[in-house]
Amino acid sequence: MAGGTFVGGARSATGTLQDVEPKTVFERFVSWAGIPPVMIWGFVGTLIFMIGDGVESGYLSPYLVSLGFHEHDVAGLFTIYGLTAAISAWASGALSEMWGSRTVMLIGLSIWIAFQIGFLGFALPSKSWTLITLFYGLRGFGYPLFAFGFLVWVVSTAPVQKLGSAVGWFWFCFTAGLPTMGTTIAGILLPIIGGYATLWVALSFVVFGGCLALLGMKRVPRVQVGNQGAMKTLFMSLAIGWQRPKVGIGCIVRAINTSAEFGFLVFMPLYFTHTLHFSMGQWLAVLQAIFISNIFFNLFLGIISDRLSWRYTTMIMGGIGSTLSTMALYFAPTLLGPDHLFIVMIAGAFYGMTLAGYVPLSALMPYLAPENKAAAMSLLNLGAGASVWIGPAIVYIFEPSFGVLGVMIVYSIIYFISAILTFFLKLDPEVEAHLHATRASAKGQLH
């Protein structure tokens, strides 16, 4: 692959940011935690960006229904949004290799801002479903280019012995914003300024976070910049799926990972508040329990996977764990109701924990095709984007005929399938040996 990375601001031949002696207490702490100090503001900016993106996640579905739109149409809208997000996520890896991650992040930020202004300034006030679908659907191209462009940057530069930790921090920032802190802010603002004004506040978070990340990463040189044409680069990112079948399997596992999460945001608010008679505040508390648990276990399991196994952490904690926790998240509120909110929140936290079990997949994927990491990351991001529409699509297809229980059973089944698929994501022996030697060398240097 074209490009390289750097030691103390200069590029090295290894392709990663090398561990250099941190100069300040803050840098020592950040490095110890698994974040390259030079990239810290990228992580902080991504967190703030994702807070803005996540503000709407807990209430946009019921808000649109309250404006007079049908629930089935709202599920369709979220499916369209997910399709554009999937295309954007797939393109993020290849475009980062071709143009550099900073440029891709800037494009994603610009798209998010432009179409959110159109959504808020024209579509919602007119109550035109055509305009709402147009602007909101096109906005779906924005956040994956920004967020996953940054993820490609992280995977391309973080030292391999800390790669699980680094991607754990990325997913910590991602899910701390979408939707954990985002829904917390929504819960505070909705009773005060209402749903429409809250969406404008979300836009301000996105602008600030995006600018902070891009300006704060100026010290990090571009990496993974290739010299091939756009279409050839994008085609190669698909071709790797059959050239390296394990990468294609990893894409499917990643698509399953968060599909239920995005599906929940379509029907769970209405199921909790209308069918089970939870208040909106109680529903948001359950949602916060899911993602507060998730953000901390994203970090914890990322660090643990560096010491144990990327593959087995994904298979056991992610696949098998989510199979069980999905059904717990259905039966706890359905059988116990709003009077046992704390137990329901525990079930939500269990789901958030198991969802984090998939974090090491972001470290594993590029080493399934070490000769073309950018293409492997493109397929990983394609899976991430695909989950945004697969989840709502499952609701759209199964909920009318089989109800909420049927949808939850489908989610549980595909989680179990992901565990089976992950078993086959074994690294090539020479790659495994190289990683083992690199980690052993890093430990030797520390001692």
C-alpha positions in Angstrom: 0.0 0.0 0.0 1.1 3.5 -0.7 2.0 5.8 2.2 3.6 5.2 5.5 3.6 6.6 8.9 5.8 8.3 11.3 8.1 8.5 14.3 8.0 11.8 16.2 6.4 13.5 13.2 8.4 11.7 10.5 7.3 8.7 8.5 8.6 5.3 9.1 8.6 2.2 7.0 6.4 0.1 9.3 3.1 1.8 8.5 2.1 2.8 12.1 2.7 5.5 14.6 5.6 4.2 16.6 5.6 4.5 20.4 7.9 7.4 21.3 8.7 8.6 24.7 5.8 10.9 25.9 7.0 14.3 27.0 4.3 15.4 29.4 2.3 13.8 32.2 -0.8 14.1 30.0 0.9 12.4 27.0 2.2 9.6 29.2 -1.4 9.0 30.5 -2.9 9.1 27.0 -0.2 6.8 25.7 -0.7 4.4 28.6 -4.4 4.4 27.9 -3.8 3.2 24.3 -4.2 6.5 22.3 -1.4 7.9 20.3 -1.0 11.3 22.0 -0.8 13.2 18.7 -4.3 11.9 17.8 -6.1 12.8 21.0 -8.0 15.8 19.6 -9.3 13.6 16.8 -10.9 11.3 19.4 -12.3 14.2 21.4 -13.7 15.9 18.2 -15.2 12.6 17.0 -16.9 12.2 20.4 -18.5 15.7 20.2 -19.5 15.1 16.5 -21.2 11.8 17.4 -23.0 13.5 20.4 -24.6 15.8 17.8 -25.4 12.9 15.5 -26.9 11.0 18.4 -29.2 13.6 19.8 -32.1 12.6 17.6 -31.7 8.8 18.0 -34.0 8.3 21.0 -36.9 10.5 19.9 -36.9 11.3 16.1 -39.1 8.3 15.3 -41.9 9.2 17.8 -41.4 12.9 16.9 -42.1 12.3 13.2 -45.1 10.1 14.2 -46.4 13.0 16.4 -46.3 15.2 13.3 -48.8 13.0 11.6 -46.6 10.6 9.7 -47.2 6.8 9.8 -44.9 4.6 11.8 -44.4 2.3 8.8 -43.3 5.2 6.7 -40.9 6.3 9.4 -39.3 2.8 9.4 -39.0 3.1 5.6 -37.3 6.5 6.0 -34.7 5.1 8.4 -34.1 2.2 6.0 -33.3 4.7 3.2 -31.1 6.6 5.6 -29.3 3.4 6.4 -28.8 2.6 2.7 -27.0 5.9 2.1 -25.0 5.4 5.2 -24.0 1.9 4.1 -22.8 3.2 0.7 -20.9 6.0 2.4 -19.3 3.7 5.0 -18.1 1.4 2.2 -16.6 4.2 0.3 -14.8 5.7 3.4 -12.0 3.2 3.4 -11.2 3.4 -0.3 -11.6 7.1 -0.5 -9.3 7.5 2.6 -6.6 5.5 0.7 -7.1 7.7 -2.4 -7.5 11.2 -0.9 -6.4 10.8 2.7 -8.6 10.5 5.8 -8.6 14.2 6.6 -10.2 15.1 3.2 -12.8 12.3 3.6 -13.7 13.5 7.1 -14.1 17.1 5.8 -16.4 15.9 3.0 -18.5 14.0 5.5 -18.8 16.9 7.8 -19.8 19.2 5.0 -22.5 16.8 3.8 -23.9 16.4 7.3 -24.2 20.2 7.9 -25.6 21.0 4.4 -28.4 18.4 4.4 -29.3 18.9 8.1 -29.9 22.6 7.3 -32.1 21.5 4.4 -33.9 19.0 6.6 -34.5 21.5 9.4 -34.9 24.7 7.3 -37.2 23.4 4.5 -38.3 19.8 4.9 -39.8 19.7 8.5 -41.5 23.1 8.3 -43.2 22.2 5.1 -44.2 18.7 6.4 -43.4 17.4 2.9 -42.6 13.7 3.2 -40.7 13.9 -0.2 -38.4 16.7 1.1 -38.0 14.9 4.5 -36.9 11.7 2.7 -34.7 13.6 0.3 -32.7 15.7 2.9 -32.6 13.1 5.7 -31.7 10.3 3.3 -28.9 12.3 1.7 -27.6 13.3 5.1 -26.9 9.6 5.7 -23.8 10.0 3.5 -22.3 12.4 6.1 -21.5 10.7 9.4 -19.9 7.5 8.0 -17.4 9.5 5.9 -16.4 11.5 8.9 -16.4 8.8 11.6 -15.2 5.8 9.6 -12.7 8.0 7.8 -11.2 8.7 11.2 -11.4 5.0 12.1 -9.3 4.2 9.0 -6.8 6.8 10.1 -6.6 5.2 13.6 -6.2 1.6 12.2 -3.5 2.9 9.7 -1.4 4.6 12.4 -1.9 3.0 15.8 0.9 0.6 17.0 -0.2 -3.0 16.4 0.4 -4.0 20.1 -2.2 -1.3 21.1 -4.5 -1.6 18.1 -7.3 -3.2 20.1 -7.1 -0.5 22.6 -7.1 2.2 20.0 -10.1 0.9 18.2 -11.7 0.4 21.6 -11.2 4.1 22.2 -12.8 4.9 18.8 -15.9 2.9 19.6 -15.9 4.4 23.1 -16.1 7.9 21.5 -18.6 6.7 18.8 -21.1 5.1 21.1 -20.6 7.7 23.9 -22.0 10.1 21.4 -24.4 8.0 19.4 -26.6 7.7 21.3 -25.6 7.8 25.0 -24.7 11.4 25.6 -26.8 12.5 22.6 -29.9 11.0 24.2 -28.9 12.5 27.6 -28.8 16.0 26.0 -32.1 15.3 24.3 -33.7 14.3 27.6 -32.6 17.6 29.1 -33.6 19.8 26.2 -36.8 18.2 24.9 -39.0 19.4 27.9 -37.5 22.9 27.7 -37.2 23.8 24.0 -39.0 21.0 22.2 -38.0 18.5 19.5 -37.5 20.9 16.6 -35.1 23.3 18.4 -33.2 20.3 19.9 -32.3 19.3 16.4 -30.7 22.7 15.8 -28.7 22.2 19.0 -27.5 18.9 17.6 -26.2 20.7 14.5 -24.1 23.0 16.6 -22.4 20.0 18.3 -21.6 18.4 14.9 -20.0 21.7 13.6 -17.9 22.2 16.7 -16.8 18.5 17.0 -16.0 18.2 13.4 -13.9 21.3 13.3 -12.1 20.4 16.5 -11.1 16.9 15.1 -9.9 18.3 11.8 -7.9 21.2 13.3 -6.6 19.1 16.1 -5.2 16.5 13.8 -3.0 18.8 11.8 0.2 17.3 13.4 -0.7 13.9 12.0 0.5 13.5 8.3 -1.7 11.9 5.7 -1.5 8.2 5.4 -2.8 5.6 3.0 -2.8 7.9 0.0 -2.9 5.9 -3.3 -2.5 6.9 -6.9 -5.3 4.8 -8.5 -8.5 6.2 -9.9 -11.7 6.4 -7.8 -13.6 3.6 -9.5 -10.7 1.2 -9.5 -10.0 1.9 -5.8 -13.7 1.3 -4.9 -13.8 -1.8 -7.0 -10.7 -3.2 -5.3 -12.4 -2.7 -2.0 -15.2 -5.0 -3.1 -13.0 -7.5 -4.9 -11.1 -8.2 -1.7 -14.3 -9.9 -0.4 -13.9 -12.8 -2.8 -10.1 -12.6 -3.1 -10.0 -13.0 0.7 -13.2 -14.7 1.7 -12.5 -14.2 5.4 -12.8 -10.4 4.8 -16.2 -10.9 3.2 -17.3 -13.0 6.3 -16.0 -10.3 8.5 -18.1 -7.8 6.6 -21.2 -9.9 7.3 -20.3 -10.2 11.0 -19.9 -6.4 11.3 -23.3 -5.9 9.5 -25.0 -8.1 12.1 -23.2 -6.4 15.0 -25.2 -3.2 15.2 -28.2 -4.1 13.0 -30.4 -4.7 16.1 -29.2 -1.5 17.7 -30.4 0.6 14.8 -33.6 -1.4 14.5 -34.3 -0.8 18.2 -34.3 2.9 17.6 -37.2 2.5 15.1 -39.7 0.5 17.1 -38.5 0.4 20.7 -39.5 3.9 21.6 -43.0 3.3 20.5 -43.1 -0.2 22.0 -42.0 1.0 25.4 -44.1 4.1 25.5 -47.3 3.1 23.7 -47.6 -0.7 24.3 -45.8 -1.1 27.7 -46.7 2.3 29.0 -43.2 3.4 30.0 -42.8 7.2 30.1 -40.4 8.8 27.5 -38.0 9.5 30.4 -38.0 5.8 31.4 -37.4 4.7 27.8 -34.5 7.1 27.5 -33.1 5.8 30.9 -33.1 2.3 29.4 -31.4 3.5 26.3 -28.8 5.3 28.3 -28.2 2.1 30.3 -27.5 0.2 27.1 -25.0 2.7 25.8 -23.3 3.7 29.1 -22.6 0.0 29.5 -21.6 -0.2 25.9 -19.1 2.7 25.9 -17.2 1.4 28.9 -17.1 -2.2 27.7 -16.0 -1.0 24.2 -12.9 0.3 25.9 -12.5 -2.6 28.4 -13.0 -5.4 25.9 -10.7 -3.6 23.3 -7.9 -3.6 25.9 -8.6 -7.2 27.0 -8.6 -8.4 23.4 -5.0 -7.2 22.9 -4.0 -9.6 25.7 -6.3 -12.5 24.9 -7.7 -12.9 21.4 -9.4 -10.5 19.0 -11.3 -13.4 17.4 -12.5 -15.2 20.5 -13.6 -12.0 22.2 -15.7 -11.2 19.2 -17.2 -14.7 18.9 -18.0 -15.3 22.6 -18.7 -11.9 24.1 -20.1 -10.5 20.9 -22.0 -13.2 19.0 -23.1 -15.6 21.8 -23.5 -12.9 24.3 -25.7 -10.8 22.1 -27.8 -13.8 21.2 -28.8 -14.1 24.9 -29.0 -10.4 25.7 -31.3 -9.5 22.9 -34.0 -11.8 24.2 -33.4 -10.5 27.8 -34.0 -7.0 26.5 -37.4 -8.1 25.2 -38.6 -10.2 28.1 -37.5 -8.0 31.0 -39.7 -5.0 30.0 -42.5 -7.1 28.6 -42.9 -9.2 31.7 -42.0 -6.7 34.4 -43.2 -3.4 33.0 -42.3 0.1 34.1 -42.6 -0.6 37.8 -39.4 -2.6 37.6 -37.4 0.0 35.7 -34.1 -0.9 37.4 -34.2 -4.5 36.4 -35.1 -3.5 32.8 -32.1 -1.1 32.8 -29.9 -4.1 33.9 -31.1 -6.1 30.9 -30.3 -3.1 28.8 -26.8 -2.8 30.3 -26.3 -6.5 29.6 -27.1 -5.9 25.9 -24.7 -3.0 25.8 -21.9 -5.1 27.2 -22.3 -7.9 24.7 -22.6 -5.4 21.8 -19.1 -4.2 22.8 -17.8 -7.7 22.3 -17.5 -7.0 18.5 -15.0 -4.2 19.0 -11.9 -6.3 18.3 -13.3 -7.0 14.8 -12.0 -3.6 13.8 -8.5 -4.7 14.8 -8.8 -8.2 13.3 -10.1 -7.2 9.8 -7.1 -5.4 8.4 -4.9 -8.4 9.3 -7.1 -10.7 7.4 -5.8 -9.0 4.3 -2.5 -7.4 5.5 -1.4 -6.7 1.9 -4.5 -4.4 1.4 -5.7 -3.1 4.8 -7.6 -0.2 3.3 -9.8 -2.5 1.2 -10.4 -4.7 4.2 -11.4 -1.6 6.2 -13.7 -0.6 3.4 -15.6 -3.9 3.7 -15.6 -3.5 7.5 -17.1 -0.1 7.1 -19.6 -1.4 4.5 -20.8 -3.8 7.1 -21.1 -1.1 9.7 -23.1 1.1 7.2 -25.2 -1.9 6.1 -26.3 -2.5 9.7 -27.9 1.0 9.7 -30.5 -0.2 7.1 -30.6 -4.0 7.8 -31.8 -3.3 11.3 -34.7 -1.1 10.3 -35.4 -3.3 7.3 -35.9 -6.3 9.6 -38.5 -4.2 11.5 -40.1 -3.1 8.2 -40.4 -6.7 7.0 -41.2 -8.8 10.1 -42.9 -6.4 12.6 -46.3 -6.1 10.7 -46.8 -9.9 10.6 -44.9 -11.2 13.6 -44.8 -8.3 16.0 -42.1 -7.2 18.3 -41.3 -10.7 19.6 -40.8 -11.9 16.1 -38.4 -9.1 15.3 -36.4 -9.8 18.5 -36.1 -13.5 17.6 -34.8 -12.7 14.2 -32.1 -10.4 15.7 -31.2 -13.2 18.2 -30.8 -15.7 15.4 -28.6 -13.6 13.3 -26.4 -12.8 16.3 -25.9 -16.6 16.8 -25.0 -16.9 13.1 -22.4 -14.2 13.6 -20.8 -16.2 16.3 -20.5 -19.2 14.0 -19.0 -17.1 11.2 -16.5 -15.5 13.5 -15.0 -18.9 14.4 -13.7 -19.0 10.8 -11.9 -15.7 11.0 -8.5 -17.2 11.7 -5.4 -15.2 10.8 -2.9 -16.8 8.4 -0.1 -18.5 10.4 2.6 -16.1 9.2 0.5 -13.1 10.2 -0.3 -14.6 13.6 3.5 -15.2 14.1 4.3 -11.6 13.1 1.8 -10.2 15.5 3.0 -12.4 18.3 6.6 -11.3 17.6 5.6 -7.6 17.5 3.8 -7.8 20.8 6.6 -9.7 22.4 9.1 -7.1 21.2 6.9 -4.3 22.5 6.8 -5.9 25.9 10.5 -6.4 25.9 11.0 -2.7 25.3 8.7 -1.8 28.1 10.8 -4.0 30.5 
